[in-house]
């Protein structure tokens, strides 16, 4: 305690360094969030608010494969039914 009272300039400088480090850490975290594709908008008013909205994700590749496969099967079925003249193809 005595050291703090004898060296107030060092204590103030240390507090400033810690505050700057906290700001730098927050800035790095926000950059990480933005690099992941999440939009983040900050509004500064009397009551600071943070709005985080995830962007719409694209259809995963596996689901796209299933959709394309279903379309191909449907087209093949339509072609076979039109060539055979309906459901009585074997007759």
PDB file of N, CA, C and O in Angstrom, chain B, residues numbered from 101:
ATOM      1  N   UNK B 101       0.823  -1.189   0.000  1.00  0.00           N
ATOM      2  CA  UNK B 101       0.000   0.000   0.000  1.00  0.00           C
ATOM      3  C   UNK B 101       0.867   1.253   0.000  1.00  0.00           C
ATOM      4  O   UNK B 101       0.571   2.246  -0.664  1.00  0.00           O
ATOM      5  N   UNK B 102       1.938   1.171   0.761  1.00  0.00           N
ATOM      6  CA  UNK B 102       2.840   2.312   0.834  1.00  0.00           C
ATOM      7  C   UNK B 102       3.467   2.589  -0.531  1.00  0.00           C
ATOM      8  O   UNK B 102       3.648   3.744  -0.918  1.00  0.00           O
ATOM      9  N   UNK B 103       3.799   1.507  -1.261  1.00  0.00           N
ATOM     10  CA  UNK B 103       4.390   1.674  -2.594  1.00  0.00           C
ATOM     11  C   UNK B 103       3.422   2.421  -3.514  1.00  0.00           C
ATOM     12  O   UNK B 103       3.831   3.297  -4.276  1.00  0.00           O
ATOM     13  N   UNK B 104       2.153   2.073  -3.439  1.00  0.00           N
ATOM     14  CA  UNK B 104       1.133   2.744  -4.270  1.00  0.00           C
ATOM     15  C   UNK B 104       1.055   4.228  -3.935  1.00  0.00           C
ATOM     16  O   UNK B 104       0.899   5.066  -4.823  1.00  0.00           O
ATOM     17  N   UNK B 105       1.163   4.540  -2.671  1.00  0.00           N
ATOM     18  CA  UNK B 105       1.086   5.947  -2.269  1.00  0.00           C
ATOM     19  C   UNK B 105       2.357   6.707  -2.652  1.00  0.00           C
ATOM     20  O   UNK B 105       2.308   7.904  -2.937  1.00  0.00           O
ATOM     21  N   UNK B 106       3.497   6.007  -2.658  1.00  0.00           N
ATOM     22  CA  UNK B 106       4.762   6.660  -2.996  1.00  0.00           C
ATOM     23  C   UNK B 106       4.956   6.816  -4.503  1.00  0.00           C
ATOM     24  O   UNK B 106       5.663   7.724  -4.938  1.00  0.00           O
ATOM     25  N   UNK B 107       4.335   5.938  -5.314  1.00  0.00           N
ATOM     26  CA  UNK B 107       4.528   5.951  -6.771  1.00  0.00           C
ATOM     27  C   UNK B 107       3.184   5.992  -7.507  1.00  0.00           C
ATOM     28  O   UNK B 107       2.846   5.031  -8.197  1.00  0.00           O
ATOM     29  N   UNK B 108       2.421   7.060  -7.381  1.00  0.00           N
ATOM     30  CA  UNK B 108       1.094   7.100  -8.037  1.00  0.00           C
ATOM     31  C   UNK B 108       1.201   7.123  -9.564  1.00  0.00           C
ATOM     32  O   UNK B 108       0.311   6.616 -10.246  1.00  0.00           O
ATOM     33  N   UNK B 109       2.275   7.704 -10.111  1.00  0.00           N
ATOM     34  CA  UNK B 109       2.404   7.748 -11.570  1.00  0.00           C
ATOM     35  C   UNK B 109       2.529   6.351 -12.166  1.00  0.00           C
ATOM     36  O   UNK B 109       1.958   6.063 -13.218  1.00  0.00           O
ATOM     37  N   UNK B 110       3.276   5.489 -11.492  1.00  0.00           N
ATOM     38  CA  UNK B 110       3.433   4.124 -11.983  1.00  0.00           C
ATOM     39  C   UNK B 110       2.104   3.361 -11.918  1.00  0.00           C
ATOM     40  O   UNK B 110       1.791   2.582 -12.817  1.00  0.00           O
ATOM     41  N   UNK B 111       1.349   3.581 -10.884  1.00  0.00           N
ATOM     42  CA  UNK B 111       0.056   2.903 -10.733  1.00  0.00           C
ATOM     43  C   UNK B 111      -0.907   3.383 -11.820  1.00  0.00           C
ATOM     44  O   UNK B 111      -1.632   2.579 -12.406  1.00  0.00           O
ATOM     45  N   UNK B 112      -0.915   4.688 -12.089  1.00  0.00           N
ATOM     46  CA  UNK B 112      -1.787   5.224 -13.144  1.00  0.00           C
ATOM     47  C   UNK B 112      -1.372   4.660 -14.498  1.00  0.00           C
ATOM     48  O   UNK B 112      -2.224   4.283 -15.303  1.00  0.00           O
ATOM     49  N   UNK B 113      -0.072   4.600 -14.751  1.00  0.00           N
ATOM     50  CA  UNK B 113       0.429   4.060 -16.021  1.00  0.00           C
ATOM     51  C   UNK B 113       0.066   2.582 -16.171  1.00  0.00           C
ATOM     52  O   UNK B 113      -0.301   2.136 -17.259  1.00  0.00           O
ATOM     53  N   UNK B 114       0.171   1.826 -15.079  1.00  0.00           N
ATOM     54  CA  UNK B 114      -0.204   0.414 -15.096  1.00  0.00           C
ATOM     55  C   UNK B 114      -1.691   0.249 -15.392  1.00  0.00           C
ATOM     56  O   UNK B 114      -2.074  -0.637 -16.156  1.00  0.00           O
ATOM     57  N   UNK B 115      -2.532   1.090 -14.798  1.00  0.00           N
ATOM     58  CA  UNK B 115      -3.973   1.024 -15.040  1.00  0.00           C
ATOM     59  C   UNK B 115      -4.289   1.335 -16.503  1.00  0.00           C
ATOM     60  O   UNK B 115      -5.160   0.707 -17.105  1.00  0.00           O
ATOM     61  N   UNK B 116      -3.569   2.318 -17.073  1.00  0.00           N
ATOM     62  CA  UNK B 116      -3.784   2.645 -18.489  1.00  0.00           C
ATOM     63  C   UNK B 116      -3.381   1.488 -19.384  1.00  0.00           C
ATOM     64  O   UNK B 116      -4.066   1.188 -20.362  1.00  0.00           O
ATOM     65  N   UNK B 117      -2.264   0.829 -19.054  1.00  0.00           N
ATOM     66  CA  UNK B 117      -1.796  -0.303 -19.853  1.00  0.00           C
ATOM     67  C   UNK B 117      -2.793  -1.453 -19.797  1.00  0.00           C
ATOM     68  O   UNK B 117      -3.065  -2.095 -20.812  1.00  0.00           O
ATOM     69  N   UNK B 118      -3.338  -1.713 -18.609  1.00  0.00           N
ATOM     70  CA  UNK B 118      -4.324  -2.784 -18.475  1.00  0.00           C
ATOM     71  C   UNK B 118      -5.601  -2.468 -19.246  1.00  0.00           C
ATOM     72  O   UNK B 118      -6.188  -3.357 -19.863  1.00  0.00           O
ATOM     73  N   UNK B 119      -6.034  -1.210 -19.217  1.00  0.00           N
ATOM     74  CA  UNK B 119      -7.228  -0.809 -19.965  1.00  0.00           C
ATOM     75  C   UNK B 119      -6.987  -0.958 -21.461  1.00  0.00           C
ATOM     76  O   UNK B 119      -7.869  -1.422 -22.184  1.00  0.00           O
ATOM     77  N   UNK B 120      -5.807  -0.570 -21.937  1.00  0.00           N
ATOM     78  CA  UNK B 120      -5.488  -0.707 -23.358  1.00  0.00           C
ATOM     79  C   UNK B 120      -5.428  -2.179 -23.759  1.00  0.00           C
ATOM     80  O   UNK B 120      -5.868  -2.545 -24.849  1.00  0.00           O
ATOM     81  N   UNK B 121      -4.886  -3.020 -22.884  1.00  0.00           N
ATOM     82  CA  UNK B 121      -4.820  -4.450 -23.169  1.00  0.00           C
ATOM     83  C   UNK B 121      -6.226  -5.037 -23.264  1.00  0.00           C
ATOM     84  O   UNK B 121      -6.488  -5.874 -24.128  1.00  0.00           O
ATOM     85  N   UNK B 122      -7.131  -4.609 -22.387  1.00  0.00           N
ATOM     86  CA  UNK B 122      -8.513  -5.089 -22.440  1.00  0.00           C
ATOM     87  C   UNK B 122      -9.177  -4.668 -23.745  1.00  0.00           C
ATOM     88  O   UNK B 122      -9.907  -5.451 -24.352  1.00  0.00           O
ATOM     89  N   UNK B 123      -8.925  -3.429 -24.181  1.00  0.00           N
ATOM     90  CA  UNK B 123      -9.488  -2.955 -25.448  1.00  0.00           C
ATOM     91  C   UNK B 123      -8.946  -3.772 -26.619  1.00  0.00           C
ATOM     92  O   UNK B 123      -9.691  -4.149 -27.524  1.00  0.00           O
ATOM     93  N   UNK B 124      -7.645  -4.039 -26.590  1.00  0.00           N
ATOM     94  CA  UNK B 124      -7.040  -4.834 -27.661  1.00  0.00           C
ATOM     95  C   UNK B 124      -7.615  -6.245 -27.702  1.00  0.00           C
ATOM     96  O   UNK B 124      -7.876  -6.782 -28.778  1.00  0.00           O
ATOM     97  N   UNK B 125      -7.812  -6.842 -26.530  1.00  0.00           N
ATOM     98  CA  UNK B 125      -8.395  -8.181 -26.466  1.00  0.00           C
ATOM     99  C   UNK B 125      -9.816  -8.185 -27.015  1.00  0.00           C
ATOM    100  O   UNK B 125     -10.191  -9.096 -27.754  1.00  0.00           O
ATOM    101  N   UNK B 126     -10.610  -7.176 -26.661  1.00  0.00           N
ATOM    102  CA  UNK B 126     -11.981  -7.094 -27.172  1.00  0.00           C
ATOM    103  C   UNK B 126     -11.984  -6.908 -28.684  1.00  0.00           C
ATOM    104  O   UNK B 126     -12.800  -7.510 -29.382  1.00  0.00           O
ATOM    105  N   UNK B 127     -11.075  -6.078 -29.194  1.00  0.00           N
ATOM    106  CA  UNK B 127     -10.983  -5.850 -30.628  1.00  0.00           C
ATOM    107  C   UNK B 127     -10.639  -7.155 -31.369  1.00  0.00           C
ATOM    108  O   UNK B 127     -11.196  -7.444 -32.428  1.00  0.00           O
ATOM    109  N   UNK B 128      -9.714  -7.934 -30.792  1.00  0.00           N
ATOM    110  CA  UNK B 128      -9.346  -9.216 -31.409  1.00  0.00           C
ATOM    111  C   UNK B 128     -10.528 -10.167 -31.435  1.00  0.00           C
ATOM    112  O   UNK B 128     -10.751 -10.857 -32.430  1.00  0.00           O
ATOM    113  N   UNK B 129     -11.294 -10.209 -30.339  1.00  0.00           N
ATOM    114  CA  UNK B 129     -12.459 -11.094 -30.280  1.00  0.00           C
ATOM    115  C   UNK B 129     -13.515 -10.683 -31.299  1.00  0.00           C
ATOM    116  O   UNK B 129     -14.118 -11.543 -31.941  1.00  0.00           O
ATOM    117  N   UNK B 130     -13.745  -9.395 -31.455  1.00  0.00           N
ATOM    118  CA  UNK B 130     -14.719  -8.920 -32.445  1.00  0.00           C
ATOM    119  C   UNK B 130     -14.252  -9.267 -33.852  1.00  0.00           C
ATOM    120  O   UNK B 130     -15.065  -9.648 -34.695  1.00  0.00           O
ATOM    121  N   UNK B 131     -12.956  -9.142 -34.119  1.00  0.00           N
ATOM    122  CA  UNK B 131     -12.436  -9.513 -35.435  1.00  0.00           C
ATOM    123  C   UNK B 131     -12.614 -11.000 -35.695  1.00  0.00           C
ATOM    124  O   UNK B 131     -12.906 -11.393 -36.824  1.00  0.00           O
ATOM    125  N   UNK B 132     -12.443 -11.843 -34.669  1.00  0.00           N
ATOM    126  CA  UNK B 132     -12.671 -13.278 -34.818  1.00  0.00           C
ATOM    127  C   UNK B 132     -14.130 -13.553 -35.166  1.00  0.00           C
ATOM    128  O   UNK B 132     -14.426 -14.368 -36.040  1.00  0.00           O
ATOM    129  N   UNK B 133     -15.042 -12.865 -34.473  1.00  0.00           N
ATOM    130  CA  UNK B 133     -16.472 -13.059 -34.730  1.00  0.00           C
ATOM    131  C   UNK B 133     -16.802 -12.655 -36.164  1.00  0.00           C
ATOM    132  O   UNK B 133     -17.511 -13.374 -36.868  1.00  0.00           O
ATOM    133  N   UNK B 134     -16.291 -11.508 -36.593  1.00  0.00           N
ATOM    134  CA  UNK B 134     -16.576 -11.034 -37.947  1.00  0.00           C
ATOM    135  C   UNK B 134     -15.965 -11.942 -38.995  1.00  0.00           C
ATOM    136  O   UNK B 134     -16.533 -12.097 -40.076  1.00  0.00           O
ATOM    137  N   UNK B 135     -14.822 -12.547 -38.703  1.00  0.00           N
ATOM    138  CA  UNK B 135     -14.198 -13.438 -39.678  1.00  0.00           C
ATOM    139  C   UNK B 135     -14.986 -14.731 -39.816  1.00  0.00           C
ATOM    140  O   UNK B 135     -14.865 -15.415 -40.832  1.00  0.00           O
ATOM    141  N   UNK B 136     -15.788 -15.080 -38.821  1.00  0.00           N
ATOM    142  CA  UNK B 136     -16.629 -16.277 -38.915  1.00  0.00           C
ATOM    143  C   UNK B 136     -17.901 -16.028 -39.716  1.00  0.00           C
ATOM    144  O   UNK B 136     -18.663 -16.963 -39.963  1.00  0.00           O
ATOM    145  N   UNK B 137     -18.143 -14.807 -40.121  1.00  0.00           N
ATOM    146  CA  UNK B 137     -19.299 -14.521 -40.956  1.00  0.00           C
ATOM    147  C   UNK B 137     -20.517 -14.064 -40.192  1.00  0.00           C
ATOM    148  O   UNK B 137     -21.626 -14.115 -40.723  1.00  0.00           O
ATOM    149  N   UNK B 138     -20.352 -13.634 -39.001  1.00  0.00           N
ATOM    150  CA  UNK B 138     -21.476 -13.140 -38.220  1.00  0.00           C
ATOM    151  C   UNK B 138     -21.417 -11.625 -38.248  1.00  0.00           C
ATOM    152  O   UNK B 138     -20.401 -11.025 -37.899  1.00  0.00           O
ATOM    153  N   UNK B 139     -22.531 -11.005 -38.671  1.00  0.00           N
ATOM    154  CA  UNK B 139     -22.525  -9.550 -38.718  1.00  0.00           C
ATOM    155  C   UNK B 139     -22.816  -9.007 -37.331  1.00  0.00           C
ATOM    156  O   UNK B 139     -23.689  -9.506 -36.621  1.00  0.00           O
ATOM    157  N   UNK B 140     -22.098  -8.017 -36.972  1.00  0.00           N
ATOM    158  CA  UNK B 140     -22.218  -7.456 -35.631  1.00  0.00           C
ATOM    159  C   UNK B 140     -22.308  -5.947 -35.783  1.00  0.00           C
ATOM    160  O   UNK B 140     -21.403  -5.324 -36.338  1.00  0.00           O
ATOM    161  N   UNK B 141     -23.379  -5.362 -35.300  1.00  0.00           N
ATOM    162  CA  UNK B 141     -23.477  -3.912 -35.375  1.00  0.00           C
ATOM    163  C   UNK B 141     -23.622  -3.368 -33.962  1.00  0.00           C
ATOM    164  O   UNK B 141     -24.416  -3.868 -33.164  1.00  0.00           O
ATOM    165  N   UNK B 142     -22.861  -2.362 -33.676  1.00  0.00           N
ATOM    166  CA  UNK B 142     -22.892  -1.759 -32.355  1.00  0.00           C
ATOM    167  C   UNK B 142     -23.534  -0.384 -32.468  1.00  0.00           C
ATOM    168  O   UNK B 142     -23.180   0.394 -33.353  1.00  0.00           O
ATOM    169  N   UNK B 143     -24.458  -0.083 -31.595  1.00  0.00           N
ATOM    170  CA  UNK B 143     -25.025   1.255 -31.592  1.00  0.00           C
ATOM    171  C   UNK B 143     -24.658   1.902 -30.271  1.00  0.00           C
ATOM    172  O   UNK B 143     -24.887   1.329 -29.206  1.00  0.00           O
ATOM    173  N   UNK B 144     -24.099   3.073 -30.338  1.00  0.00           N
ATOM    174  CA  UNK B 144     -23.665   3.783 -29.140  1.00  0.00           C
ATOM    175  C   UNK B 144     -24.693   4.855 -28.820  1.00  0.00           C
ATOM    176  O   UNK B 144     -24.819   5.845 -29.539  1.00  0.00           O
ATOM    177  N   UNK B 145     -25.401   4.655 -27.769  1.00  0.00           N
ATOM    178  CA  UNK B 145     -26.355   5.647 -27.296  1.00  0.00           C
ATOM    179  C   UNK B 145     -26.192   5.707 -25.780  1.00  0.00           C
ATOM    180  O   UNK B 145     -25.170   5.282 -25.241  1.00  0.00           O
ATOM    181  N   UNK B 146     -27.197   6.233 -25.102  1.00  0.00           N
ATOM    182  CA  UNK B 146     -27.090   6.299 -23.649  1.00  0.00           C
ATOM    183  C   UNK B 146     -27.036   4.892 -23.051  1.00  0.00           C
ATOM    184  O   UNK B 146     -26.412   4.676 -22.012  1.00  0.00           O
ATOM    185  N   UNK B 147     -27.692   3.939 -23.711  1.00  0.00           N
ATOM    186  CA  UNK B 147     -27.626   2.543 -23.305  1.00  0.00           C
ATOM    187  C   UNK B 147     -27.038   1.748 -24.458  1.00  0.00           C
ATOM    188  O   UNK B 147     -27.764   1.433 -25.400  1.00  0.00           O
ATOM    189  N   UNK B 148     -25.749   1.408 -24.425  1.00  0.00           N
ATOM    190  CA  UNK B 148     -25.145   0.661 -25.529  1.00  0.00           C
ATOM    191  C   UNK B 148     -25.814  -0.694 -25.695  1.00  0.00           C
ATOM    192  O   UNK B 148     -26.053  -1.406 -24.720  1.00  0.00           O
ATOM    193  N   UNK B 149     -26.114  -1.039 -26.941  1.00  0.00           N
ATOM    194  CA  UNK B 149     -26.742  -2.306 -27.246  1.00  0.00           C
ATOM    195  C   UNK B 149     -25.928  -2.997 -28.317  1.00  0.00           C
ATOM    196  O   UNK B 149     -25.310  -2.347 -29.160  1.00  0.00           O
ATOM    197  N   UNK B 150     -25.932  -4.310 -28.278  1.00  0.00           N
ATOM    198  CA  UNK B 150     -25.215  -5.090 -29.278  1.00  0.00           C
ATOM    199  C   UNK B 150     -26.236  -5.975 -29.982  1.00  0.00           C
ATOM    200  O   UNK B 150     -26.968  -6.729 -29.340  1.00  0.00           O
ATOM    201  N   UNK B 151     -26.277  -5.877 -31.304  1.00  0.00           N
ATOM    202  CA  UNK B 151     -27.179  -6.701 -32.102  1.00  0.00           C
ATOM    203  C   UNK B 151     -26.318  -7.675 -32.899  1.00  0.00           C
ATOM    204  O   UNK B 151     -25.497  -7.260 -33.717  1.00  0.00           O
ATOM    205  N   UNK B 152     -26.507  -8.956 -32.663  1.00  0.00           N
ATOM    206  CA  UNK B 152     -25.761  -9.967 -33.410  1.00  0.00           C
ATOM    207  C   UNK B 152     -26.782 -10.827 -34.139  1.00  0.00           C
ATOM    208  O   UNK B 152     -27.633 -11.465 -33.519  1.00  0.00           O
ATOM    209  N   UNK B 153     -26.684 -10.834 -35.463  1.00  0.00           N
ATOM    210  CA  UNK B 153     -27.568 -11.662 -36.274  1.00  0.00           C
ATOM    211  C   UNK B 153     -26.722 -12.584 -37.132  1.00  0.00           C
ATOM    212  O   UNK B 153     -25.903 -12.112 -37.921  1.00  0.00           O
ATOM    213  N   UNK B 154     -26.907 -13.899 -36.993  1.00  0.00           N
ATOM    214  CA  UNK B 154     -26.165 -14.795 -37.879  1.00  0.00           C
ATOM    215  C   UNK B 154     -26.732 -14.702 -39.297  1.00  0.00           C
ATOM    216  O   UNK B 154     -27.943 -14.583 -39.486  1.00  0.00           O
ATOM    217  N   UNK B 155     -25.862 -14.756 -40.266  1.00  0.00           N
ATOM    218  CA  UNK B 155     -26.322 -14.743 -41.656  1.00  0.00           C
ATOM    219  C   UNK B 155     -26.941 -16.080 -41.996  1.00  0.00           C
ATOM    220  O   UNK B 155     -26.641 -17.095 -41.367  1.00  0.00           O
ATOM    221  N   UNK B 156     -27.811 -16.074 -43.003  1.00  0.00           N
ATOM    222  CA  UNK B 156     -28.419 -17.332 -43.418  1.00  0.00           C
ATOM    223  C   UNK B 156     -27.353 -18.247 -43.972  1.00  0.00           C
ATOM    224  O   UNK B 156     -26.510 -17.833 -44.767  1.00  0.00           O
ATOM    225  N   UNK B 157     -27.398 -19.479 -43.551  1.00  0.00           N
ATOM    226  CA  UNK B 157     -26.402 -20.434 -44.006  1.00  0.00           C
ATOM    227  C   UNK B 157     -26.865 -21.081 -45.296  1.00  0.00           C
ATOM    228  O   UNK B 157     -28.061 -21.262 -45.522  1.00  0.00           O
ATOM    229  N   UNK B 158     -25.917 -21.424 -46.128  1.00  0.00           N
ATOM    230  CA  UNK B 158     -26.243 -22.098 -47.378  1.00  0.00           C
ATOM    231  C   UNK B 158     -26.609 -23.542 -47.075  1.00  0.00           C
ATOM    232  O   UNK B 158     -26.280 -24.068 -46.011  1.00  0.00           O
ATOM    233  N   UNK B 159     -27.296 -24.180 -48.025  1.00  0.00           N
ATOM    234  CA  UNK B 159     -27.659 -25.577 -47.853  1.00  0.00           C
ATOM    235  C   UNK B 159     -26.375 -26.393 -47.818  1.00  0.00           C
ATOM    236  O   UNK B 159     -25.533 -26.256 -48.706  1.00  0.00           O
ATOM    237  N   UNK B 160     -26.214 -27.234 -46.814  1.00  0.00           N
ATOM    238  CA  UNK B 160     -25.002 -28.053 -46.765  1.00  0.00           C
ATOM    239  C   UNK B 160     -24.876 -28.926 -48.013  1.00  0.00           C
ATOM    240  O   UNK B 160     -25.874 -29.278 -48.641  1.00  0.00           O
ATOM    241  N   UNK B 161     -23.652 -29.264 -48.359  1.00  0.00           N
ATOM    242  CA  UNK B 161     -23.367 -29.985 -49.602  1.00  0.00           C
ATOM    243  C   UNK B 161     -24.077 -31.326 -49.645  1.00  0.00           C
ATOM    244  O   UNK B 161     -24.535 -31.740 -50.711  1.00  0.00           O
ATOM    245  N   UNK B 162     -24.183 -32.024 -48.507  1.00  0.00           N
ATOM    246  CA  UNK B 162     -24.843 -33.326 -48.494  1.00  0.00           C
ATOM    247  C   UNK B 162     -26.317 -33.194 -48.852  1.00  0.00           C
ATOM    248  O   UNK B 162     -26.835 -34.010 -49.613  1.00  0.00           O
ATOM    249  N   UNK B 163     -27.001 -32.190 -48.324  1.00  0.00           N
ATOM    250  CA  UNK B 163     -28.411 -31.986 -48.658  1.00  0.00           C
ATOM    251  C   UNK B 163     -28.565 -31.652 -50.129  1.00  0.00           C
ATOM    252  O   UNK B 163     -29.533 -32.077 -50.760  1.00  0.00           O
ATOM    253  N   UNK B 164     -27.626 -30.899 -50.686  1.00  0.00           N
ATOM    254  CA  UNK B 164     -27.682 -30.556 -52.106  1.00  0.00           C
ATOM    255  C   UNK B 164     -27.545 -31.817 -52.960  1.00  0.00           C
ATOM    256  O   UNK B 164     -28.218 -31.952 -53.982  1.00  0.00           O
ATOM    257  N   UNK B 165     -26.673 -32.743 -52.543  1.00  0.00           N
ATOM    258  CA  UNK B 165     -26.514 -34.003 -53.283  1.00  0.00           C
ATOM    259  C   UNK B 165     -27.823 -34.781 -53.287  1.00  0.00           C
ATOM    260  O   UNK B 165     -28.218 -35.328 -54.317  1.00  0.00           O
ATOM    261  N   UNK B 166     -28.502 -34.834 -52.137  1.00  0.00           N
ATOM    262  CA  UNK B 166     -29.773 -35.570 -52.061  1.00  0.00           C
ATOM    263  C   UNK B 166     -30.837 -34.925 -52.944  1.00  0.00           C
ATOM    264  O   UNK B 166     -31.615 -35.629 -53.587  1.00  0.00           O
ATOM    265  N   UNK B 167     -30.878 -33.616 -52.980  1.00  0.00           N
ATOM    266  CA  UNK B 167     -31.865 -32.923 -53.818  1.00  0.00           C
ATOM    267  C   UNK B 167     -31.609 -33.212 -55.294  1.00  0.00           C
ATOM    268  O   UNK B 167     -32.545 -33.499 -56.039  1.00  0.00           O
ATOM    269  N   UNK B 168     -30.359 -33.138 -55.718  1.00  0.00           N
ATOM    270  CA  UNK B 168     -30.012 -33.412 -57.118  1.00  0.00           C
ATOM    271  C   UNK B 168     -30.333 -34.862 -57.461  1.00  0.00           C
ATOM    272  O   UNK B 168     -30.862 -35.135 -58.538  1.00  0.00           O
ATOM    273  N   UNK B 169     -30.022 -35.804 -56.556  1.00  0.00           N
ATOM    274  CA  UNK B 169     -30.330 -37.215 -56.784  1.00  0.00           C
ATOM    275  C   UNK B 169     -31.834 -37.435 -56.924  1.00  0.00           C
ATOM    276  O   UNK B 169     -32.264 -38.195 -57.792  1.00  0.00           O
ATOM    277  N   UNK B 170     -32.639 -36.784 -56.088  1.00  0.00           N
ATOM    278  CA  UNK B 170     -34.092 -36.925 -56.171  1.00  0.00           C
ATOM    279  C   UNK B 170     -34.620 -36.362 -57.488  1.00  0.00           C
ATOM    280  O   UNK B 170     -35.538 -36.937 -58.073  1.00  0.00           O
ATOM    281  N   UNK B 171     -34.069 -35.269 -57.960  1.00  0.00           N
ATOM    282  CA  UNK B 171     -34.501 -34.692 -59.236  1.00  0.00           C
ATOM    283  C   UNK B 171     -34.148 -35.623 -60.382  1.00  0.00           C
ATOM    284  O   UNK B 171     -34.954 -35.811 -61.294  1.00  0.00           O
ATOM    285  N   UNK B 172     -32.949 -36.213 -60.352  1.00  0.00           N
ATOM    286  CA  UNK B 172     -32.538 -37.138 -61.423  1.00  0.00           C
ATOM    287  C   UNK B 172     -33.432 -38.363 -61.438  1.00  0.00           C
ATOM    288  O   UNK B 172     -33.846 -38.803 -62.510  1.00  0.00           O
ATOM    289  N   UNK B 173     -33.739 -38.925 -60.279  1.00  0.00           N
ATOM    290  CA  UNK B 173     -34.628 -40.102 -60.213  1.00  0.00           C
ATOM    291  C   UNK B 173     -36.012 -39.749 -60.734  1.00  0.00           C
ATOM    292  O   UNK B 173     -36.619 -40.537 -61.459  1.00  0.00           O
ATOM    293  N   UNK B 174     -36.519 -38.569 -60.373  1.00  0.00           N
ATOM    294  CA  UNK B 174     -37.844 -38.157 -60.856  1.00  0.00           C
ATOM    295  C   UNK B 174     -37.840 -38.002 -62.373  1.00  0.00           C
ATOM    296  O   UNK B 174     -38.798 -38.409 -63.030  1.00  0.00           O
ATOM    297  N   UNK B 175     -36.795 -37.426 -62.938  1.00  0.00           N
ATOM    298  CA  UNK B 175     -36.713 -37.276 -64.395  1.00  0.00           C
ATOM    299  C   UNK B 175     -36.645 -38.629 -65.097  1.00  0.00           C
ATOM    300  O   UNK B 175     -37.299 -38.829 -66.120  1.00  0.00           O
ATOM    301  N   UNK B 176     -35.858 -39.559 -64.555  1.00  0.00           N
ATOM    302  CA  UNK B 176     -35.773 -40.902 -65.148  1.00  0.00           C
ATOM    303  C   UNK B 176     -37.127 -41.584 -65.087  1.00  0.00           C
ATOM    304  O   UNK B 176     -37.530 -42.227 -66.056  1.00  0.00           O
ATOM    305  N   UNK B 177     -37.832 -41.462 -63.987  1.00  0.00           N
ATOM    306  CA  UNK B 177     -39.168 -42.067 -63.850  1.00  0.00           C
ATOM    307  C   UNK B 177     -40.141 -41.457 -64.847  1.00  0.00           C
ATOM    308  O   UNK B 177     -40.928 -42.183 -65.454  1.00  0.00           O
ATOM    309  N   UNK B 178     -40.105 -40.155 -65.028  1.00  0.00           N
ATOM    310  CA  UNK B 178     -40.995 -39.498 -66.007  1.00  0.00           C
ATOM    311  C   UNK B 178     -40.683 -39.961 -67.417  1.00  0.00           C
ATOM    312  O   UNK B 178     -41.598 -40.205 -68.204  1.00  0.00           O
ATOM    313  N   UNK B 179     -39.401 -40.085 -67.750  1.00  0.00           N
ATOM    314  CA  UNK B 179     -39.022 -40.554 -69.099  1.00  0.00           C
ATOM    315  C   UNK B 179     -39.492 -41.976 -69.328  1.00  0.00           C
ATOM    316  O   UNK B 179     -40.042 -42.279 -70.387  1.00  0.00           O
ATOM    317  N   UNK B 180     -39.288 -42.862 -68.350  1.00  0.00           N
ATOM    318  CA  UNK B 180     -39.717 -44.261 -68.502  1.00  0.00           C
ATOM    319  C   UNK B 180     -41.228 -44.345 -68.644  1.00  0.00           C
ATOM    320  O   UNK B 180     -41.726 -45.097 -69.481  1.00  0.00           O
ATOM    321  N   UNK B 181     -41.968 -43.585 -67.840  1.00  0.00           N
ATOM    322  CA  UNK B 181     -43.434 -43.637 -67.916  1.00  0.00           C
ATOM    323  C   UNK B 181     -43.934 -43.063 -69.240  1.00  0.00           C
ATOM    324  O   UNK B 181     -44.927 -43.554 -69.776  1.00  0.00           O
ATOM    325  N   UNK B 182     -43.285 -42.053 -69.772  1.00  0.00           N
ATOM    326  CA  UNK B 182     -43.737 -41.500 -71.034  1.00  0.00           C
ATOM    327  C   UNK B 182     -43.417 -42.427 -72.197  1.00  0.00           C
ATOM    328  O   UNK B 182     -44.185 -42.480 -73.157  1.00  0.00           O
ATOM    329  N   UNK B 183     -42.304 -43.164 -72.144  1.00  0.00           N
ATOM    330  CA  UNK B 183     -41.966 -44.098 -73.219  1.00  0.00           C
ATOM    331  C   UNK B 183     -42.890 -45.313 -73.182  1.00  0.00           C
ATOM    332  O   UNK B 183     -43.330 -45.780 -74.233  1.00  0.00           O
ATOM    333  N   UNK B 184     -43.189 -45.827 -72.004  1.00  0.00           N
ATOM    334  CA  UNK B 184     -44.018 -47.014 -71.863  1.00  0.00           C
ATOM    335  C   UNK B 184     -45.505 -46.731 -71.979  1.00  0.00           C
ATOM    336  O   UNK B 184     -46.295 -47.664 -72.127  1.00  0.00           O
ATOM    337  N   UNK B 185     -45.899 -45.495 -71.917  1.00  0.00           N
ATOM    338  CA  UNK B 185     -47.311 -45.171 -72.015  1.00  0.00           C
ATOM    339  C   UNK B 185     -48.040 -45.267 -70.709  1.00  0.00           C
ATOM    340  O   UNK B 185     -49.230 -45.582 -70.701  1.00  0.00           O
ATOM    341  N   UNK B 186     -47.397 -45.017 -69.627  1.00  0.00           N
ATOM    342  CA  UNK B 186     -48.043 -45.021 -68.316  1.00  0.00           C
ATOM    343  C   UNK B 186     -47.525 -46.172 -67.465  1.00  0.00           C
ATOM    344  O   UNK B 186     -46.402 -46.646 -67.636  1.00  0.00           O
ATOM    345  N   UNK B 187     -48.393 -46.611 -66.529  1.00  0.00           N
ATOM    346  CA  UNK B 187     -47.977 -47.676 -65.608  1.00  0.00           C
ATOM    347  C   UNK B 187     -48.168 -49.071 -66.173  1.00  0.00           C
ATOM    348  O   UNK B 187     -47.812 -50.044 -65.509  1.00  0.00           O
ATOM    349  N   UNK B 188     -48.707 -49.205 -67.354  1.00  0.00           N
ATOM    350  CA  UNK B 188     -48.901 -50.533 -67.945  1.00  0.00           C
ATOM    351  C   UNK B 188     -47.770 -50.822 -68.918  1.00  0.00           C
ATOM    352  O   UNK B 188     -48.025 -51.225 -70.053  1.00  0.00           O
ATOM    353  N   UNK B 189     -46.550 -50.629 -68.507  1.00  0.00           N
ATOM    354  CA  UNK B 189     -45.369 -50.764 -69.364  1.00  0.00           C
ATOM    355  C   UNK B 189     -45.096 -52.221 -69.719  1.00  0.00           C
ATOM    356  O   UNK B 189     -44.674 -52.492 -70.843  1.00  0.00           O
ATOM    357  N   UNK B 190     -45.316 -53.168 -68.814  1.00  0.00           N
ATOM    358  CA  UNK B 190     -44.992 -54.558 -69.056  1.00  0.00           C
ATOM    359  C   UNK B 190     -46.020 -55.293 -69.879  1.00  0.00           C
ATOM    360  O   UNK B 190     -45.769 -56.437 -70.256  1.00  0.00           O
ATOM    361  N   UNK B 191     -47.153 -54.713 -70.180  1.00  0.00           N
ATOM    362  CA  UNK B 191     -48.232 -55.424 -70.876  1.00  0.00           C
ATOM    363  C   UNK B 191     -48.139 -55.298 -72.350  1.00  0.00           C
ATOM    364  O   UNK B 191     -48.976 -55.842 -73.070  1.00  0.00           O
TER     365      UNK B 191
END
